[in-house]
């Protein structure tokens, strides 16, 4: 005969985590089986203290997908990080660039065990360093562009966050066809960055005149954009 029933009052704890910037994946290993993980309680920071600034830390937003990697191992939680959060992380040049700059903190509300015990917090003053880190090995590529010859604006949309200061303007060229000898290589522009993944260029007067003197950019069928290798880079 037992002397009584003792309930589980032991709180789960984050033991380690892995992060892949290339595959947008955060994997966390806990001390016991957990449930109801809330990714908005995750803060990435570039050191183990709370000294991280907005430029060196980032808290995940809503919309990220959470799943258990293996039902036989419910101690492993995986978060598929959405593109916009990854772009925010990449734009912080001091954050998550290698193992030494990748730490995580979690609030008690991040997850609970199956007896509703909250997580032992991993505080921002004592953040946990990544175990396995995979950086961004993929180069950005142009997804689409729009050209307005009335306002002389060229808008470029890319596959990921890009560093506007890295743009080399003369590695962009407008041409008549996909393969064409009629081409104009841009020379100058005023550059702004409406979003992390887009650039807007206001073409210079000399570029405007040169384009208008050629049989290009009068309709979609004769407006193609060439982006040479090395025209710009991401934040990696």
C-alpha positions in Angstrom: 0.0 0.0 0.0 1.4 3.4 -0.9 1.7 6.2 1.6 0.2 8.8 -0.8 0.4 10.2 -4.3 3.0 12.8 -5.1 2.4 15.0 -8.1 5.1 16.1 -10.6 6.1 19.6 -9.6 9.4 19.5 -11.5 9.6 22.3 -14.1 10.9 21.6 -17.6 14.2 23.3 -18.6 15.8 24.1 -21.9 19.0 22.0 -22.2 20.3 23.0 -25.7 19.3 24.4 -29.0 20.4 24.3 -32.7 19.8 27.1 -35.2 20.0 27.0 -39.0 19.6 30.4 -40.7 19.8 28.7 -44.1 16.8 26.4 -43.5 15.0 28.7 -41.1 14.9 26.1 -38.4 15.2 26.4 -34.6 15.5 23.1 -32.7 15.2 23.0 -28.9 15.9 20.1 -26.5 14.1 20.1 -23.1 14.6 18.1 -20.0 11.2 16.4 -20.3 8.2 16.2 -22.6 6.6 19.6 -23.3 3.6 21.0 -25.0 2.0 24.4 -26.1 5.2 26.0 -27.1 4.8 29.8 -27.8 7.5 31.0 -30.2 6.8 34.6 -29.4 8.6 34.0 -26.1 11.9 33.3 -27.9 14.5 36.1 -27.9 17.7 35.7 -29.9 20.6 37.7 -28.6 24.3 38.0 -29.5 25.7 37.3 -26.0 24.6 35.7 -22.8 23.8 39.0 -21.0 20.9 41.5 -21.3 23.3 44.1 -22.9 22.0 43.2 -26.4 20.3 46.1 -28.2 17.7 46.2 -30.9 20.6 45.8 -33.4 21.9 42.7 -31.7 18.7 40.9 -30.5 15.4 39.9 -31.9 12.1 38.4 -30.5 10.2 36.1 -32.7 6.8 37.3 -33.9 3.5 35.5 -34.4 3.0 33.2 -37.4 5.9 30.7 -36.9 5.1 27.0 -37.1 5.9 24.7 -34.2 6.0 20.9 -34.3 7.4 18.0 -32.4 10.3 16.6 -34.4 9.7 13.0 -33.3 6.5 11.8 -31.4 8.7 9.3 -29.6 10.9 12.1 -28.4 8.5 14.9 -27.3 11.4 16.6 -25.6 12.5 18.0 -29.0 10.6 21.0 -30.3 11.2 22.5 -33.8 10.2 26.0 -34.9 10.0 26.7 -38.6 10.9 30.4 -38.6 9.0 32.5 -41.1 10.8 34.4 -43.8 10.1 37.9 -42.3 11.6 36.9 -39.0 14.6 35.4 -40.6 15.1 38.6 -42.6 14.9 40.6 -39.4 17.6 38.4 -37.8 19.8 38.7 -40.9 19.5 42.5 -40.9 21.1 42.6 -37.5 24.7 42.4 -38.4 25.9 41.5 -34.9 23.3 38.7 -34.4 23.4 35.0 -35.3 26.4 35.2 -37.6 28.3 32.3 -35.9 28.2 30.2 -32.8 29.8 33.0 -30.7 27.0 35.5 -31.6 24.0 33.2 -31.1 22.2 32.9 -27.8 18.6 32.3 -26.7 16.4 33.3 -23.8 13.0 32.0 -23.0 10.3 33.2 -20.6 8.4 30.8 -18.3 5.4 31.2 -20.5 7.2 29.7 -23.5 6.2 26.1 -22.8 4.9 23.8 -20.1 5.1 20.1 -19.4 2.2 17.7 -19.4 1.4 18.5 -15.8 1.2 22.2 -16.7 4.4 23.1 -14.9 5.9 26.2 -16.5 9.4 26.4 -17.9 12.4 27.3 -15.8 13.2 30.6 -17.5 16.4 31.1 -19.5 16.8 34.7 -18.7 18.3 37.4 -20.9 20.9 37.9 -18.2 21.9 34.2 -18.5 21.1 33.3 -22.1 22.0 29.9 -23.5 24.5 29.6 -26.3 23.7 27.6 -29.5 25.1 24.1 -29.8 25.0 23.6 -33.5 24.8 26.7 -35.8 24.4 26.8 -39.6 24.8 30.2 -41.2 23.3 31.6 -44.4 25.0 30.0 -47.4 22.5 31.2 -50.0 23.0 34.3 -52.1 20.0 36.6 -52.6 18.4 36.6 -56.0 16.1 39.0 -57.8 12.4 37.8 -57.6 10.8 40.6 -59.6 11.1 44.3 -60.6 8.9 47.2 -61.6 9.9 50.1 -63.8 7.9 53.4 -63.9 9.3 55.7 -66.6 6.9 58.5 -65.6 8.4 58.7 -62.1 11.7 57.2 -63.2 11.6 54.6 -60.4 13.0 51.1 -60.6 11.8 48.8 -57.8 13.6 45.6 -57.1 12.3 42.7 -55.0 14.7 40.0 -53.7 14.4 36.6 -52.2 15.8 37.7 -48.8 16.9 40.7 -46.8 19.6 42.6 -48.7 22.2 45.2 -47.7 21.4 48.4 -49.7 24.8 49.9 -49.2 26.4 46.9 -51.0 24.7 47.8 -54.4 27.0 48.4 -57.3 24.8 50.3 -59.6 26.6 49.7 -62.9 26.1 45.9 -62.5 22.4 46.5 -63.3 21.3 46.9 -66.9 18.0 47.3 -68.8 17.8 45.5 -72.1 15.3 44.9 -74.9 15.1 41.1 -74.7 16.3 38.3 -72.5 19.3 37.9 -74.8 19.9 41.3 -76.4 22.6 43.5 -77.8 20.4 46.6 -77.1 21.3 47.3 -73.5 21.8 50.2 -71.1 23.9 49.8 -68.0 22.8 52.1 -65.2 25.2 54.7 -64.0 23.7 56.5 -61.0 20.5 56.5 -58.9 19.1 57.7 -55.6 18.6 54.5 -53.6 16.1 53.8 -50.8 15.0 50.6 -49.1 11.2 50.4 -48.5 11.5 46.9 -47.0 14.3 44.6 -46.0 13.8 42.6 -49.2 13.3 45.5 -51.7 15.2 48.5 -53.1 13.8 51.5 -54.9 16.0 53.4 -57.4 15.2 56.9 -58.7 17.1 56.9 -62.0 19.5 59.7 -62.8 18.8 62.2 -65.6 21.5 60.8 -67.8 20.1 57.2 -67.4 16.6 58.5 -68.2 17.8 60.1 -71.4 19.8 57.2 -72.5 17.0 54.7 -71.9 14.5 56.9 -73.8 16.9 57.1 -76.7 16.8 53.3 -77.1 14.0 50.9 -78.2 13.7 49.6 -74.6 11.4 50.0 -71.6 8.4 51.2 -73.6 6.3 48.2 -72.7 6.7 44.9 -70.7 7.7 43.0 -73.8 10.9 45.0 -74.3 11.8 45.6 -70.6 14.3 43.1 -69.1 16.7 43.6 -66.3 20.1 42.1 -66.0 21.7 41.7 -62.6 25.4 40.8 -62.8 27.1 38.6 -60.2 28.2 40.7 -57.3 25.7 43.5 -57.9 24.7 43.4 -54.2 24.9 41.1 -51.1 22.8 40.2 -48.1 23.9 40.8 -44.5 26.0 37.7 -44.1 
